[in-house]
């Protein structure tokens, strides 16, 4: 739409103010969703962090630690020790 307005093909943007609603999950859908696929196991997380450390772009490991550290308070002692070894 920005292109059309810029080239005087359209005077206004009809999409302004449009709201896209999120799909509401039913109780059945929530109950059938497996939480196991949403999180990495300890060994998978360790492999991922090691690969990021050795093969990642500059500052990748710092960004990942920031993301992980956001909820680090809930991590198990084993996970904390694995992360600190890296």
VOBA-1610 file (N, C-alpha, C; in pm, whole numbers, padded with zeros to 5 digits, always signed):
BEGIN
Unk+00081-00119+00000Unk+00000+00000+00000Unk+00086+00127+00000Unk+00203+00120+00067Unk+00290+00238+00068Unk+00331+00276-00073Unk+00357+00176-00157Unk+00396+00199-00296Unk+00283+00269-00371Unk+00161+00220-00352Unk+00045+00277-00421Unk+00020+00421-00378Unk+00035+00449-00250Unk+00016+00585-00200Unk+00126+00676-00253Unk+00249+00626-00252Unk+00364+00706-00299Unk+00349+00744-00446Unk+00297+00653-00528Unk+00283+00677-00672Unk+00143+00724-00710Unk+00071+00776-00611Unk-00060+00837-00632Unk-00161+00743-00697Unk-00146+00613-00672Unk-00245+00516-00720Unk-00359+00502-00619Unk-00329+00542-00499Unk-00426+00529-00389Unk-00404+00648-00297Unk-00510+00705-00243Unk-00497+00822-00156Unk-00483+00784-00009Unk-00535+00668+00030Unk-00529+00627+00170Unk-00493+00479+00178Unk-00461+00436+00298Unk-00429+00296+00321Unk-00550+00229+00388Unk-00620+00142+00315Unk-00739+00080+00373Unk-00707-00020+00484Unk-00581-00057+00498Unk-00541-00152+00603Unk-00519-00085+00737Unk-00513+00047+00741Unk-00490+00118+00866Unk-00602+00087+00964Unk-00563+00047+01084Unk-00660+00017+01188Unk-00715-00124+01183Unk-00672-00204+01087Unk-00720-00342+01079Unk-00663-00422+01195Unk-00745-00509+01251Unk-00704-00593+01363Unk-00716-00738+01322Unk-00607-00812+01336Unk-00608-00955+01306Unk-00619-01028+01439Unk-00728-01098+01457Unk-00752-01168+01583Unk-00672-01296+01590Unk-00625-01329+01711Unk-00554-01454+01733Unk-00655-01567+01745Unk-00616-01685+01699Unk-00704-01801+01711Unk-00713-01841+01858Unk-00834-01855+01907Unk-00855-01895+02044Unk-00854-02047+02051Unk-00769-02101+02138Unk-00759-02245+02152Unk-00872-02299+02239Unk-00922-02416+02203Unk-01023-02480+02284Unk-00954-02559+02395Unk-01030-02598+02495Unk-00976-02676+02605Unk-00917-02807+02553Unk-00985-02867+02458Unk-00937-02995+02401Unk-00803-02977+02331Unk-00787-02868+02256Unk-00661-02843+02188Unk-00547-02821+02287Unk-00575-02750+02394Unk-00473-02725+02497Unk-00434-02855+02565Unk-00532-02938+02598Unk-00503-03064+02665Unk-00426-03160+02575Unk-00447-03155+02445Unk-00381-03246+02352Unk-00243-03198+02308Unk-00206-03077+02344Unk-00076-03022+02307Unk+00031-03080+02400Unk+00136-03134+02340Unk+00246-03190+02418Unk+00348-03082+02448Unk+00386-03069+02573Unk+00483-02968+02614Unk+00626-03016+02589Unk+00644-03146+02568Unk+00778-03201+02549Unk+00847-03145+02424Unk+00771-03112+02321Unk+00829-03063+02198Unk+00867-02915+02205Unk+00827-02846+02309Unk+00850-02703+02318Unk+00981-02667+02389Unk+01044-02762+02456Unk+01165-02734+02532Unk+01275-02831+02492Unk+01401-02786+02504Unk+01515-02873+02478Unk+01551-02953+02603Unk+01593-03076+02581Unk+01647-03156+02691Unk+01784-03099+02728Unk+01837-03136+02845Unk+01966-03084+02889Unk+02077-03112+02789Unk+02082-03236+02736Unk+02188-03269+02641Unk+02171-03191+02510Unk+02047-03168+02466Unk+02022-03091+02344Unk+02063-02946+02363Unk+02033-02891+02480Unk+02071-02753+02509Unk+02223-02739+02513Unk+02291-02834+02575Unk+02437-02830+02582Unk+02497-02837+02442Unk+02447-02926+02357Unk+02496-02937+02219Unk+02473-02807+02143Unk+02356-02749+02161Unk+02325-02624+02092Unk+02419-02512+02135Unk+02442-02500+02265Unk+02529-02394+02314Unk+02674-02414+02271Unk+02720-02538+02271Unk+02856-02565+02225Unk+02870-02532+02077Unk+02773-02569+01996Unk+02777-02537+01853Unk+02774-02387+01831Unk+02693-02317+01908Unk+02687-02172+01896Unk+02819-02108+01936Unk+02880-02159+02042Unk+03007-02104+02090Unk+03118-02125+01987Unk+03125-02243+01928Unk+03235-02275+01837Unk+03211-02230+01693Unk+03086-02228+01649Unk+03058-02202+01507Unk+02968-02081+01483Unk+02927-02014+01588Unk+02832-01903+01572Unk+02898-01774+01529Unk+02813-01676+01502Unk+02858-01543+01465Unk+02902-01468+01591Unk+02976-01359+01575Unk+03015-01281+01692Unk+02891-01237+01771Unk+02899-01247+01900Unk+02796-01209+01995Unk+02675-01303+01999Unk+02675-01412+01921Unk+02563-01507+01927Unk+02549-01569+02065Unk+02660-01613+02121Unk+02654-01681+02251Unk+02605-01586+02359Unk+02644-01459+02353Unk+02598-01362+02451Unk+02447-01341+02439Unk+02397-01334+02316Unk+02253-01316+02296Unk+02174-01436+02347Unk+02226-01554+02323Unk+02158-01676+02370Unk+02158-01679+02522Unk+02270-01644+02584Unk+02274-01642+02730Unk+02174-01541+02787Unk+02157-01428+02720Unk+02058-01330+02765Unk+01917-01389+02760Unk+01887-01461+02653Unk+01756-01524+02640Unk+01737-01630+02748Unk+01838-01712+02767Unk+01829-01819+02867Unk+01824-01760+03007Unk+01905-01659+03031Unk+01916-01600+03164Unk+01787-01531+03206Unk+01703-01498+03111Unk+01576-01432+03142Unk+01494-01515+03240Unk+01496-01646+03225Unk+01420-01733+03314Unk+01514-01833+03382Unk+01638-01791+03408Unk+01739-01878+03466Unk+01702-01920+03607Unk+01619-01843+03675Unk+01581-01874+03813Unk+01505-02006+03824Unk+01441-02049+03716Unk+01364-02173+03719Unk+01443-02295+03673Unk+01567-02274+03630Unk+01647-02385+03578Unk+01687-02479+03691Unk+01703-02606+03655Unk+01747-02705+03753Unk+01895-02685+03783Unk+01942-02732+03897Unk+02085-02717+03929Unk+02175-02783+03823Unk+02130-02894+03766Unk+02209-02962+03662Unk+02224-02874+03539Unk+02116-02810+03497Unk+02120-02721+03381Unk+02210-02602+03409Unk+02199-02547+03530Unk+02284-02432+03564Unk+02432-02469+03559Unk+02466-02586+03610Unk+02606-02626+03606Unk+02653-02652+03463Unk+02568-02709+03378Unk+02603-02731+03238Unk+02629-02599+03168Unk+02546-02499+03194Unk+02563-02370+03130Unk+02688-02298+03180Unk+02718-02312+03307Unk+02834-02244+03364Unk+02964-02307+03314Unk+02963-02436+03277Unk+03083-02501+03225Unk+03120-02447+03088Unk+03020-02401+03012Unk+03049-02346+02879Unk+03113-02211+02896
//
